[in-house]
Amino acid sequence: MKEEHNYDPCLVKCKENLSFKYKHECTILIQMKCLFFSFRCETCSGEEAKYRCPRCMKYSCSLACVKKHKTALSCNGIREKAAFVSMHEFNELNLLSDYRFLEDVGRMTDGAARDVSLHRPTTNKFINYLKNRARKHNIHLKTLPIGFTKRKENSTTFNKKEQRFYWHLKLIFPHSHAEYTVKRVPDDKTLGEILKPYLDPEESDPVIRQRLKIYTMSPQSDVQILMKIENRQHNSVSYDELHTSKSLLDNLKDKVVIEYPTLLVVLKKLKNDMGVLGQGKHKFISYYARYFS
């Protein structure tokens, strides 16, 4: 004769009142509660089971039996989240468990990434080494605190064997509202060579060429490369003009670089948008300044 189960009225009411999104989980809880009524305690075998160990899946009726089974089986009572489950035994509860397990892993990974104490020793050593090498070339390299986007993006390195910087560069083309990131740029490469894959009307990528059409259709002599002068007041934004025929290293000498160089590529024919402050220096109106905000 089939045994009748007395459903918990609280769970039944919960199922009736909850939205459709949570009804399925509530149904599973009711089924699990009813399932326990069909089993006896596996420790004392005298009482109806009320608990099931998440680790070894043994049924128990009381706290005393739970403690006994942990001692007898050396069970810690903690569910093994990565335990193997065959496909024919896999159900919604296993799926929900796996989903929550991945969420926990994501939280732990994010927490480790934010823990400054885990990164400080090696990071400071590497950053100080880069600063010292840059100082020997009269480049004032400065870094941002851990966690800043620009700090995370920076991939600049120094090759001891070649005695050369490989810079992380950001190129901004304001007239086309475009930005490009270039990694591992050797310091002996000229700015003209760096810009060739973007501005050359024949050798540049067709997609980039189309987006930078206003640049590729202009003569190369009309292109100016500017770099923001750091450590100035926010209401006084000015730029140094760099030389396309000189190497990146020569252009960065006697300049302040925060994390990595950011170069602004403009056209001389649009020079009405700027006013000359002095030789090699320009000041832009807010139209260009917003690219560095």
ChimeraX attribute file (.defattr): number of C-alpha atoms within 10 A of each C-alpha:
attribute: neighborCount
match mode: 1-to-1
recipient: residues
	/A:1	3
	/A:2	4
	/A:3	7
	/A:4	8
	/A:5	11
	/A:6	9
	/A:7	12
	/A:8	12
	/A:9	10
	/A:10	10
	/A:11	15
	/A:12	14
	/A:13	11
	/A:14	15
	/A:15	19
	/A:16	12
	/A:17	11
	/A:18	12
	/A:19	10
	/A:20	10
	/A:21	8
	/A:22	12
	/A:23	15
	/A:24	13
	/A:25	15
	/A:26	18
	/A:27	15
	/A:28	13
	/A:29	15
	/A:30	17
	/A:31	12
	/A:32	11
	/A:33	18
	/A:34	16
	/A:35	13
	/A:36	18
	/A:37	15
	/A:38	11
	/A:39	16
	/A:40	17
	/A:41	21
	/A:42	18
	/A:43	20
	/A:44	16
	/A:45	13
	/A:46	10
	/A:47	14
	/A:48	18
	/A:49	22
	/A:50	17
	/A:51	18
	/A:52	17
	/A:53	17
	/A:54	15
	/A:55	15
	/A:56	16
	/A:57	11
	/A:58	17
	/A:59	23
	/A:60	27
	/A:61	22
	/A:62	17
	/A:63	10
	/A:64	11
	/A:65	17
	/A:66	21
	/A:67	15
	/A:68	16
	/A:69	21
	/A:70	16
	/A:71	11
	/A:72	9
	/A:73	9
	/A:74	9
	/A:75	16
	/A:76	14
	/A:77	17
	/A:78	10
	/A:79	12
	/A:80	10
	/A:81	14
	/A:82	9
	/A:83	8
	/A:84	8
	/A:85	10
	/A:86	8
	/A:87	7
	/A:88	6
	/A:89	7
	/A:90	11
	/A:91	12
	/A:92	11
	/A:93	11
	/A:94	13
	/A:95	11
	/A:96	11
	/A:97	14
	/A:98	14
	/A:99	11
	/A:100	13
	/A:101	14
	/A:102	12
	/A:103	12
	/A:104	12
	/A:105	11
	/A:106	12
	/A:107	12
	/A:108	12
	/A:109	12
	/A:110	11
	/A:111	11
	/A:112	13
	/A:113	14
	/A:114	13
	/A:115	13
	/A:116	14
	/A:117	9
	/A:118	11
	/A:119	13
	/A:120	12
	/A:121	10
	/A:122	9
	/A:123	13
	/A:124	11
	/A:125	10
	/A:126	14
	/A:127	17
	/A:128	14
	/A:129	14
	/A:130	17
	/A:131	15
	/A:132	15
	/A:133	18
	/A:134	20
	/A:135	14
	/A:136	10
	/A:137	13
	/A:138	16
	/A:139	20
	/A:140	17
	/A:141	21
	/A:142	15
	/A:143	16
	/A:144	12
	/A:145	10
	/A:146	16
	/A:147	12
	/A:148	10
	/A:149	10
	/A:150	15
	/A:151	15
	/A:152	12
	/A:153	12
	/A:154	16
	/A:155	16
	/A:156	19
	/A:157	19
	/A:158	19
	/A:159	10
	/A:160	9
	/A:161	6
	/A:162	7
	/A:163	9
	/A:164	15
	/A:165	21
	/A:166	18
	/A:167	22
	/A:168	20
	/A:169	21
	/A:170	15
	/A:171	19
	/A:172	21
	/A:173	21
	/A:174	17
	/A:175	15
	/A:176	14
	/A:177	10
	/A:178	12
	/A:179	13
	/A:180	11
	/A:181	11
	/A:182	12
	/A:183	14
	/A:184	14
	/A:185	17
	/A:186	20
	/A:187	18
	/A:188	14
	/A:189	16
	/A:190	19
	/A:191	20
	/A:192	19
	/A:193	16
	/A:194	18
	/A:195	15
	/A:196	14
	/A:197	15
	/A:198	23
	/A:199	25
	/A:200	18
	/A:201	19
	/A:202	12
	/A:203	11
	/A:204	16
	/A:205	13
	/A:206	12
	/A:207	10
	/A:208	15
	/A:209	20
	/A:210	14
	/A:211	15
	/A:212	20
	/A:213	16
	/A:214	14
	/A:215	23
	/A:216	19
	/A:217	12
	/A:218	15
	/A:219	12
	/A:220	15
	/A:221	9
	/A:222	12
	/A:223	18
	/A:224	16
	/A:225	21
	/A:226	21
	/A:227	22
	/A:228	23
	/A:229	16
	/A:230	14
	/A:231	9
	/A:232	10
	/A:233	8
	/A:234	10
	/A:235	8
	/A:236	11
	/A:237	19
	/A:238	23
	/A:239	21
	/A:240	19
	/A:241	19
	/A:242	21
	/A:243	17
	/A:244	19
	/A:245	12
	/A:246	15
	/A:247	19
	/A:248	24
	/A:249	20
	/A:250	17
	/A:251	20
	/A:252	20
	/A:253	16
	/A:254	12
	/A:255	17
	/A:256	19
	/A:257	20
	/A:258	16
	/A:259	21
	/A:260	20
	/A:261	21
	/A:262	18
	/A:263	21
	/A:264	22
	/A:265	18
	/A:266	20
	/A:267	19
	/A:268	13
	/A:269	10
	/A:270	10
	/A:271	13
	/A:272	8
	/A:273	13
	/A:274	15
	/A:275	13
	/A:276	13
	/A:277	12
	/A:278	9
	/A:279	8
	/A:280	12
	/A:281	17
	/A:282	20
	/A:283	19
	/A:284	19
	/A:285	13
	/A:286	13
	/A:287	10
	/A:288	18
	/A:289	17
	/A:290	10
	/A:291	13
	/A:292	10
	/A:293	7
